[in-house]
Structures are given as structure tokens and as C-alpha cells.
Amino acid sequence: MKHVKKAARTRLITGGAIVALGLAGVGAYSASAGGESAGAAPAAVTEAKSGTTTARAHLTVAAATKAAKAVLDAAEAENQRVGVAVVDRDGNTLVTLRGDGAGPQSYESAVKKAFTAVSWNAPTSELVKRLEQAPNLKDVPGTLFLGGGAPVTAGGAPIAGIGVAGAPSGDLDEKFARAGVTALTAS
């Protein structure tokens, strides 16, 4: 019995030491799905057949930041306090800025307006009108059908959305969103 306890304790200590060394970055352990040894050649990489993939333009973080700052500048020029969000083609947030004095709701509303604009490649004020014919559009998760969202396109395809929230009307929010789009197209 004493021998069994000692063996178990030895395995526990040895196992703990291996884990500690691994966490500390000492030593190396290699495993592969195919069970090959560490010295075996890696499996060949297979390329997708030509014509089966697409390439898309993406808005850079620097450009998204430039657009967001242009939105805040346009809103401030009219003494409005807003939040702005810029999302990529997939609806992932690139940049959010909350202007001084903007309400706490402006952040989430701006993100949802940007997502809605890029999803349908249309200003959210136009999409509000579409609700009359398709009221279930508003049930799509993450969307907000209020004025204040504008799509950004490149080569005729949507690459981003800019959403603005916090001004007293959706028309003003959208005016400021368009200022962000304009900042991206101006030289």
C-alpha cells in the first residue's frame, strides 16, 4: 500500500512539474492530428481551385477613425452630442466614439444603425420606409430601423457602415453619418 501511495504521489508531482514547465514555456511538446513524429514532414497544403474564392475591399482602422472623427466634428459644429460607430462589411465594430455629452444610449444605437446600413447597403432612413412592406425586417437581430445609418461602398459593394445616434432626430444623425462617408471620399 505504501508503494502505491508513493507511486501515485510521484506521478502527481511529475505531472505537475511538466504542466508548470509547459506554462513557463520551458521545453517543447509536439503533437499532430496524424500522429506523425516531431521530425516528420508537414502535410501538404491544398490550394482552393481558381475561381472558387473572392477578394473584398476592407476599410482600414485609420480610415474608420477618420470617418468617426468627421462625424463628431460635424455634430459639434451644430452643437449636437452624438455617438458614432463604424462597422466592417461583416458588421464587426471597427471604431466607436462617444462625443462629449452624448447620452448613454448613443453607443448601442449607433452600432445597430451602422450594422443595419451595411447589411442592406442602404441608408437607414430608406430602410424605415421598407418596413411598411416588410414589417418583419425589424426582427432581424442587431438591427435598428431609425435614421442615422449610412453605408460605405467601394466598387459598388458595401464595405462598411457608419451609424450615428444622439441628435434630436434621425435626419440629423444621418446627416452626420454622411459627413463620415464624405470624409472617406474626399482627397
ChimeraX commands (.cxc) that place a marker at each C-alpha (Angstrom):
marker #1 position 0.00,0.00,0.00 radius 0.5
marker #1 position 2.86,2.33,0.85 radius 0.5
marker #1 position 4.41,1.65,-2.57 radius 0.5
marker #1 position 1.10,2.52,-4.35 radius 0.5
marker #1 position 0.76,5.84,-2.48 radius 0.5
marker #1 position 4.38,6.74,-3.27 radius 0.5
marker #1 position 3.90,5.92,-7.00 radius 0.5
marker #1 position 0.71,8.00,-7.20 radius 0.5
marker #1 position 2.40,10.90,-5.42 radius 0.5
marker #1 position 5.39,10.65,-7.78 radius 0.5
marker #1 position 3.09,10.71,-10.84 radius 0.5
marker #1 position 1.22,13.70,-9.41 radius 0.5
marker #1 position 4.42,15.64,-8.71 radius 0.5
marker #1 position 5.94,14.71,-12.07 radius 0.5
marker #1 position 2.74,15.65,-13.90 radius 0.5
marker #1 position 2.56,18.95,-12.03 radius 0.5
marker #1 position 6.17,19.72,-12.91 radius 0.5
marker #1 position 5.53,19.02,-16.60 radius 0.5
marker #1 position 2.48,21.30,-16.58 radius 0.5
marker #1 position 4.45,24.02,-14.77 radius 0.5
marker #1 position 7.29,23.79,-17.27 radius 0.5
marker #1 position 4.83,23.94,-20.15 radius 0.5
marker #1 position 3.16,27.02,-18.70 radius 0.5
marker #1 position 6.54,28.61,-18.12 radius 0.5
marker #1 position 7.47,28.00,-21.73 radius 0.5
marker #1 position 10.30,25.59,-20.89 radius 0.5
marker #1 position 10.59,22.54,-23.09 radius 0.5
marker #1 position 8.51,21.69,-26.09 radius 0.5
marker #1 position 5.92,19.12,-26.90 radius 0.5
marker #1 position 4.67,18.47,-30.37 radius 0.5
marker #1 position 1.50,16.69,-31.34 radius 0.5
marker #1 position -0.18,16.33,-34.66 radius 0.5
marker #1 position -3.56,15.12,-35.78 radius 0.5
marker #1 position -1.97,12.45,-37.94 radius 0.5
marker #1 position 0.17,11.07,-35.15 radius 0.5
marker #1 position 3.40,11.85,-37.01 radius 0.5
marker #1 position 6.58,12.22,-35.04 radius 0.5
marker #1 position 8.12,15.64,-34.45 radius 0.5
marker #1 position 10.65,15.06,-37.23 radius 0.5
marker #1 position 8.10,14.11,-39.92 radius 0.5
marker #1 position 7.45,16.41,-42.85 radius 0.5
marker #1 position 4.30,18.58,-42.55 radius 0.5
marker #1 position 1.26,17.64,-44.60 radius 0.5
marker #1 position 0.92,19.37,-47.96 radius 0.5
marker #1 position -1.31,22.45,-48.10 radius 0.5
marker #1 position -4.03,22.24,-50.70 radius 0.5
marker #1 position -4.95,25.43,-52.51 radius 0.5
marker #1 position -8.56,26.20,-53.41 radius 0.5
marker #1 position -9.42,25.82,-57.05 radius 0.5
marker #1 position -9.10,29.03,-59.06 radius 0.5
marker #1 position -12.42,30.84,-59.37 radius 0.5
marker #1 position -13.80,29.48,-56.09 radius 0.5
marker #1 position -12.80,32.41,-53.90 radius 0.5
marker #1 position -13.48,36.12,-53.79 radius 0.5
marker #1 position -11.50,39.11,-52.67 radius 0.5
marker #1 position -13.13,42.00,-50.85 radius 0.5
marker #1 position -12.07,45.52,-50.02 radius 0.5
marker #1 position -11.86,46.36,-46.33 radius 0.5
marker #1 position -11.96,49.72,-44.58 radius 0.5
marker #1 position -8.81,50.30,-42.54 radius 0.5
marker #1 position -8.96,51.24,-38.88 radius 0.5
marker #1 position -7.27,54.54,-39.77 radius 0.5
marker #1 position -9.99,55.32,-42.34 radius 0.5
marker #1 position -12.74,54.28,-39.91 radius 0.5
marker #1 position -11.26,56.56,-37.27 radius 0.5
marker #1 position -11.05,59.44,-39.77 radius 0.5
marker #1 position -14.73,58.95,-40.63 radius 0.5
marker #1 position -15.78,58.77,-36.98 radius 0.5
marker #1 position -13.89,61.97,-36.15 radius 0.5
marker #1 position -15.52,63.72,-39.13 radius 0.5
marker #1 position -18.92,62.72,-37.74 radius 0.5
marker #1 position -18.14,64.17,-34.32 radius 0.5
marker #1 position -16.79,67.37,-35.89 radius 0.5
marker #1 position -19.94,67.80,-38.00 radius 0.5
marker #1 position -22.17,67.20,-34.98 radius 0.5
marker #1 position -20.17,69.57,-32.78 radius 0.5
marker #1 position -20.41,72.29,-35.45 radius 0.5
marker #1 position -24.19,72.11,-34.96 radius 0.5
marker #1 position -23.91,71.87,-31.16 radius 0.5
marker #1 position -25.10,68.25,-31.14 radius 0.5
marker #1 position -23.80,65.50,-28.87 radius 0.5
marker #1 position -23.70,62.13,-30.60 radius 0.5
marker #1 position -22.08,58.74,-30.58 radius 0.5
marker #1 position -20.71,57.17,-33.77 radius 0.5
marker #1 position -19.85,53.62,-34.76 radius 0.5
marker #1 position -18.12,52.31,-37.86 radius 0.5
marker #1 position -18.54,48.62,-38.67 radius 0.5
marker #1 position -16.93,46.50,-41.37 radius 0.5
marker #1 position -18.75,44.57,-44.12 radius 0.5
marker #1 position -19.45,41.72,-41.72 radius 0.5
marker #1 position -20.92,44.05,-39.09 radius 0.5
marker #1 position -17.92,43.86,-36.78 radius 0.5
marker #1 position -17.23,47.10,-34.96 radius 0.5
marker #1 position -14.07,48.86,-36.11 radius 0.5
marker #1 position -14.38,52.14,-34.20 radius 0.5
marker #1 position -16.80,53.73,-31.76 radius 0.5
marker #1 position -16.53,57.24,-30.38 radius 0.5
marker #1 position -18.91,58.89,-27.97 radius 0.5
marker #1 position -18.88,62.65,-28.17 radius 0.5
marker #1 position -18.71,64.71,-25.00 radius 0.5
marker #1 position -22.17,64.89,-23.50 radius 0.5
marker #1 position -23.70,62.16,-25.71 radius 0.5
marker #1 position -26.30,60.03,-23.98 radius 0.5
marker #1 position -25.50,56.50,-22.81 radius 0.5
marker #1 position -27.92,55.00,-25.36 radius 0.5
marker #1 position -26.00,56.51,-28.26 radius 0.5
marker #1 position -23.28,53.83,-28.29 radius 0.5
marker #1 position -25.51,50.80,-28.82 radius 0.5
marker #1 position -27.88,52.64,-31.14 radius 0.5
marker #1 position -25.00,53.83,-33.33 radius 0.5
marker #1 position -23.60,50.29,-33.64 radius 0.5
marker #1 position -27.01,48.89,-34.60 radius 0.5
marker #1 position -27.63,51.64,-37.17 radius 0.5
marker #1 position -24.20,51.02,-38.74 radius 0.5
marker #1 position -24.88,47.27,-38.85 radius 0.5
marker #1 position -28.29,47.85,-40.45 radius 0.5
marker #1 position -26.90,50.21,-43.10 radius 0.5
marker #1 position -24.12,47.85,-44.19 radius 0.5
marker #1 position -26.37,44.78,-44.07 radius 0.5
marker #1 position -28.80,46.21,-46.64 radius 0.5
marker #1 position -26.37,48.64,-48.32 radius 0.5
marker #1 position -28.81,51.48,-47.83 radius 0.5
marker #1 position -29.24,54.48,-45.54 radius 0.5
marker #1 position -31.37,53.52,-42.57 radius 0.5
marker #1 position -33.87,56.29,-43.37 radius 0.5
marker #1 position -34.67,54.42,-46.61 radius 0.5
marker #1 position -34.94,51.14,-44.75 radius 0.5
marker #1 position -37.51,52.64,-42.37 radius 0.5
marker #1 position -39.75,53.11,-45.42 radius 0.5
marker #1 position -39.31,49.44,-46.37 radius 0.5
marker #1 position -40.82,48.39,-43.05 radius 0.5
marker #1 position -44.25,49.29,-44.41 radius 0.5
marker #1 position -43.96,46.46,-46.97 radius 0.5
marker #1 position -41.86,44.11,-44.84 radius 0.5
marker #1 position -42.53,44.77,-41.14 radius 0.5
marker #1 position -40.61,41.64,-40.10 radius 0.5
marker #1 position -37.31,43.25,-41.14 radius 0.5
marker #1 position -37.19,44.86,-37.71 radius 0.5
marker #1 position -36.99,41.38,-36.18 radius 0.5
marker #1 position -33.51,40.73,-37.60 radius 0.5
marker #1 position -31.15,40.60,-34.60 radius 0.5
marker #1 position -28.77,43.53,-34.19 radius 0.5
marker #1 position -30.68,45.92,-36.44 radius 0.5
marker #1 position -32.23,49.29,-35.73 radius 0.5
marker #1 position -34.52,50.88,-38.28 radius 0.5
marker #1 position -34.15,54.56,-37.41 radius 0.5
marker #1 position -32.48,57.29,-39.45 radius 0.5
marker #1 position -28.78,57.68,-38.73 radius 0.5
marker #1 position -27.01,54.88,-40.59 radius 0.5
marker #1 position -25.15,55.20,-43.90 radius 0.5
marker #1 position -23.35,52.54,-45.92 radius 0.5
marker #1 position -19.81,52.94,-47.25 radius 0.5
marker #1 position -19.16,51.34,-50.64 radius 0.5
marker #1 position -16.15,50.53,-52.79 radius 0.5
marker #1 position -16.56,49.33,-56.34 radius 0.5
marker #1 position -20.33,49.33,-55.88 radius 0.5
marker #1 position -20.21,46.87,-52.97 radius 0.5
marker #1 position -20.74,47.69,-49.28 radius 0.5
marker #1 position -17.54,47.63,-47.22 radius 0.5
marker #1 position -18.65,49.37,-44.03 radius 0.5
marker #1 position -21.46,51.16,-42.27 radius 0.5
marker #1 position -21.46,54.35,-40.22 radius 0.5
marker #1 position -24.08,54.77,-37.53 radius 0.5
marker #1 position -24.82,57.89,-35.53 radius 0.5
marker #1 position -27.15,58.34,-32.57 radius 0.5
marker #1 position -27.92,61.06,-30.09 radius 0.5
marker #1 position -29.13,64.04,-32.13 radius 0.5
marker #1 position -32.78,65.08,-31.68 radius 0.5
marker #1 position -33.78,63.45,-35.00 radius 0.5
marker #1 position -32.77,60.59,-37.24 radius 0.5
marker #1 position -32.40,63.09,-40.09 radius 0.5
marker #1 position -29.63,64.90,-38.19 radius 0.5
marker #1 position -27.99,61.62,-37.19 radius 0.5
marker #1 position -27.94,60.57,-40.83 radius 0.5
marker #1 position -26.62,63.95,-41.96 radius 0.5
marker #1 position -23.67,63.46,-39.61 radius 0.5
marker #1 position -23.18,59.85,-40.81 radius 0.5
marker #1 position -22.97,61.14,-44.38 radius 0.5
marker #1 position -20.25,63.57,-43.22 radius 0.5
marker #1 position -18.26,60.50,-42.22 radius 0.5
marker #1 position -18.81,58.89,-45.62 radius 0.5
marker #1 position -17.77,62.13,-47.32 radius 0.5
marker #1 position -14.56,62.21,-45.28 radius 0.5
marker #1 position -13.64,58.86,-46.82 radius 0.5
marker #1 position -14.27,60.01,-50.38 radius 0.5
marker #1 position -12.59,63.43,-50.12 radius 0.5
marker #1 position -8.94,63.57,-51.09 radius 0.5
marker link #1:1,2 radius 0.2
marker link #1:2,3 radius 0.2
marker link #1:3,4 radius 0.2
marker link #1:4,5 radius 0.2
marker link #1:5,6 radius 0.2
marker link #1:6,7 radius 0.2
marker link #1:7,8 radius 0.2
marker link #1:8,9 radius 0.2
marker link #1:9,10 radius 0.2
marker link #1:10,11 radius 0.2
marker link #1:11,12 radius 0.2
marker link #1:12,13 radius 0.2
marker link #1:13,14 radius 0.2
marker link #1:14,15 radius 0.2
marker link #1:15,16 radius 0.2
marker link #1:16,17 radius 0.2
marker link #1:17,18 radius 0.2
marker link #1:18,19 radius 0.2
marker link #1:19,20 radius 0.2
marker link #1:20,21 radius 0.2
marker link #1:21,22 radius 0.2
marker link #1:22,23 radius 0.2
marker link #1:23,24 radius 0.2
marker link #1:24,25 radius 0.2
marker link #1:25,26 radius 0.2
marker link #1:26,27 radius 0.2
marker link #1:27,28 radius 0.2
marker link #1:28,29 radius 0.2
marker link #1:29,30 radius 0.2
marker link #1:30,31 radius 0.2
marker link #1:31,32 radius 0.2
marker link #1:32,33 radius 0.2
marker link #1:33,34 radius 0.2
marker link #1:34,35 radius 0.2
marker link #1:35,36 radius 0.2
marker link #1:36,37 radius 0.2
marker link #1:37,38 radius 0.2
marker link #1:38,39 radius 0.2
marker link #1:39,40 radius 0.2
marker link #1:40,41 radius 0.2
marker link #1:41,42 radius 0.2
marker link #1:42,43 radius 0.2
marker link #1:43,44 radius 0.2
marker link #1:44,45 radius 0.2
marker link #1:45,46 radius 0.2
marker link #1:46,47 radius 0.2
marker link #1:47,48 radius 0.2
marker link #1:48,49 radius 0.2
marker link #1:49,50 radius 0.2
marker link #1:50,51 radius 0.2
marker link #1:51,52 radius 0.2
marker link #1:52,53 radius 0.2
marker link #1:53,54 radius 0.2
marker link #1:54,55 radius 0.2
marker link #1:55,56 radius 0.2
marker link #1:56,57 radius 0.2
marker link #1:57,58 radius 0.2
marker link #1:58,59 radius 0.2
marker link #1:59,60 radius 0.2
marker link #1:60,61 radius 0.2
marker link #1:61,62 radius 0.2
marker link #1:62,63 radius 0.2
marker link #1:63,64 radius 0.2
marker link #1:64,65 radius 0.2
marker link #1:65,66 radius 0.2
marker link #1:66,67 radius 0.2
marker link #1:67,68 radius 0.2
marker link #1:68,69 radius 0.2
marker link #1:69,70 radius 0.2
marker link #1:70,71 radius 0.2
marker link #1:71,72 radius 0.2
marker link #1:72,73 radius 0.2
marker link #1:73,74 radius 0.2
marker link #1:74,75 radius 0.2
marker link #1:75,76 radius 0.2
marker link #1:76,77 radius 0.2
marker link #1:77,78 radius 0.2
marker link #1:78,79 radius 0.2
marker link #1:79,80 radius 0.2
marker link #1:80,81 radius 0.2
marker link #1:81,82 radius 0.2
marker link #1:82,83 radius 0.2
marker link #1:83,84 radius 0.2
marker link #1:84,85 radius 0.2
marker link #1:85,86 radius 0.2
marker link #1:86,87 radius 0.2
marker link #1:87,88 radius 0.2
marker link #1:88,89 radius 0.2
marker link #1:89,90 radius 0.2
marker link #1:90,91 radius 0.2
marker link #1:91,92 radius 0.2
marker link #1:92,93 radius 0.2
marker link #1:93,94 radius 0.2
marker link #1:94,95 radius 0.2
marker link #1:95,96 radius 0.2
marker link #1:96,97 radius 0.2
marker link #1:97,98 radius 0.2
marker link #1:98,99 radius 0.2
marker link #1:99,100 radius 0.2
marker link #1:100,101 radius 0.2
marker link #1:101,102 radius 0.2
marker link #1:102,103 radius 0.2
marker link #1:103,104 radius 0.2
marker link #1:104,105 radius 0.2
marker link #1:105,106 radius 0.2
marker link #1:106,107 radius 0.2
marker link #1:107,108 radius 0.2
marker link #1:108,109 radius 0.2
marker link #1:109,110 radius 0.2
marker link #1:110,111 radius 0.2
marker link #1:111,112 radius 0.2
marker link #1:112,113 radius 0.2
marker link #1:113,114 radius 0.2
marker link #1:114,115 radius 0.2
marker link #1:115,116 radius 0.2
marker link #1:116,117 radius 0.2
marker link #1:117,118 radius 0.2
marker link #1:118,119 radius 0.2
marker link #1:119,120 radius 0.2
marker link #1:120,121 radius 0.2
marker link #1:121,122 radius 0.2
marker link #1:122,123 radius 0.2
marker link #1:123,124 radius 0.2
marker link #1:124,125 radius 0.2
marker link #1:125,126 radius 0.2
marker link #1:126,127 radius 0.2
marker link #1:127,128 radius 0.2
marker link #1:128,129 radius 0.2
marker link #1:129,130 radius 0.2
marker link #1:130,131 radius 0.2
marker link #1:131,132 radius 0.2
marker link #1:132,133 radius 0.2
marker link #1:133,134 radius 0.2
marker link #1:134,135 radius 0.2
marker link #1:135,136 radius 0.2
marker link #1:136,137 radius 0.2
marker link #1:137,138 radius 0.2
marker link #1:138,139 radius 0.2
marker link #1:139,140 radius 0.2
marker link #1:140,141 radius 0.2
marker link #1:141,142 radius 0.2
marker link #1:142,143 radius 0.2
marker link #1:143,144 radius 0.2
marker link #1:144,145 radius 0.2
marker link #1:145,146 radius 0.2
marker link #1:146,147 radius 0.2
marker link #1:147,148 radius 0.2
marker link #1:148,149 radius 0.2
marker link #1:149,150 radius 0.2
marker link #1:150,151 radius 0.2
marker link #1:151,152 radius 0.2
marker link #1:152,153 radius 0.2
marker link #1:153,154 radius 0.2
marker link #1:154,155 radius 0.2
marker link #1:155,156 radius 0.2
marker link #1:156,157 radius 0.2
marker link #1:157,158 radius 0.2
marker link #1:158,159 radius 0.2
marker link #1:159,160 radius 0.2
marker link #1:160,161 radius 0.2
marker link #1:161,162 radius 0.2
marker link #1:162,163 radius 0.2
marker link #1:163,164 radius 0.2
marker link #1:164,165 radius 0.2
marker link #1:165,166 radius 0.2
marker link #1:166,167 radius 0.2
marker link #1:167,168 radius 0.2
marker link #1:168,169 radius 0.2
marker link #1:169,170 radius 0.2
marker link #1:170,171 radius 0.2
marker link #1:171,172 radius 0.2
marker link #1:172,173 radius 0.2
marker link #1:173,174 radius 0.2
marker link #1:174,175 radius 0.2
marker link #1:175,176 radius 0.2
marker link #1:176,177 radius 0.2
marker link #1:177,178 radius 0.2
marker link #1:178,179 radius 0.2
marker link #1:179,180 radius 0.2
marker link #1:180,181 radius 0.2
marker link #1:181,182 radius 0.2
marker link #1:182,183 radius 0.2
marker link #1:183,184 radius 0.2
marker link #1:184,185 radius 0.2
marker link #1:185,186 radius 0.2
marker link #1:186,187 radius 0.2
view
